[in-house]
């Protein structure tokens, strides 16, 4: 089963929690166990599984990515968003989460986040649920 949905990001750098929506899609699949793949079909937004309890950690991660990939670098990319592309290469465009009893198996502090690096925009998310 494949489901797609869209989310609106609020700023150039943003983290959107996808966990509840992914959990609902898994339940709709009516599969008891399997793997859910979350894919972000964009080149300037990625996805990660990361801590959900301390929002400043997401700010810290974004700040470090800005240090590694500064917005105004000596880039040759013709649009002015090369740093966003590099951050997405580092973060990745997909994650997989195993599920059992219709629920994703995540650690106590883990959630699934879309990571925006060139917003605000409307981003698409694709979730594939399989045995």
FENCOR-V827063 format. One record per residue. OMEGA is omega in whole degrees, -180 to 180 (999 if undefined). Layout:
omega=OMEGA
omega=OMEGA
//
This chain:
omega=177
omega=176
omega=176
omega=174
omega=-179
omega=174
omega=176
omega=176
omega=-170
omega=-175
omega=-179
omega=176
omega=-177
omega=175
omega=180
omega=-180
omega=-179
omega=-169
omega=-177
omega=180
omega=178
omega=178
omega=179
omega=179
omega=177
omega=180
omega=179
omega=-180
omega=-178
omega=173
omega=179
omega=180
omega=-179
omega=-178
omega=172
omega=175
omega=177
omega=-175
omega=178
omega=-175
omega=-180
omega=-180
omega=178
omega=173
omega=-178
omega=-179
omega=178
omega=169
omega=-172
omega=-179
omega=-179
omega=-169
omega=-173
omega=-177
omega=177
omega=177
omega=178
omega=176
omega=178
omega=-180
omega=179
omega=180
omega=179
omega=176
omega=176
omega=178
omega=-179
omega=-178
omega=-177
omega=-177
omega=-180
omega=178
omega=180
omega=-177
omega=178
omega=180
omega=-172
omega=178
omega=-174
omega=-174
omega=-179
omega=180
omega=179
omega=178
omega=-179
omega=178
omega=179
omega=175
omega=-179
omega=-176
omega=-178
omega=-177
omega=-180
omega=171
omega=174
omega=176
omega=177
omega=176
omega=180
omega=-177
omega=178
omega=-179
omega=176
omega=176
omega=179
omega=176
omega=-177
omega=-174
omega=-175
omega=169
omega=179
omega=-176
omega=164
omega=-179
omega=179
omega=178
omega=-177
omega=-175
omega=-2
omega=-179
omega=168
omega=-177
omega=177
omega=178
omega=178
omega=178
omega=176
omega=180
omega=-177
omega=176
omega=999
//
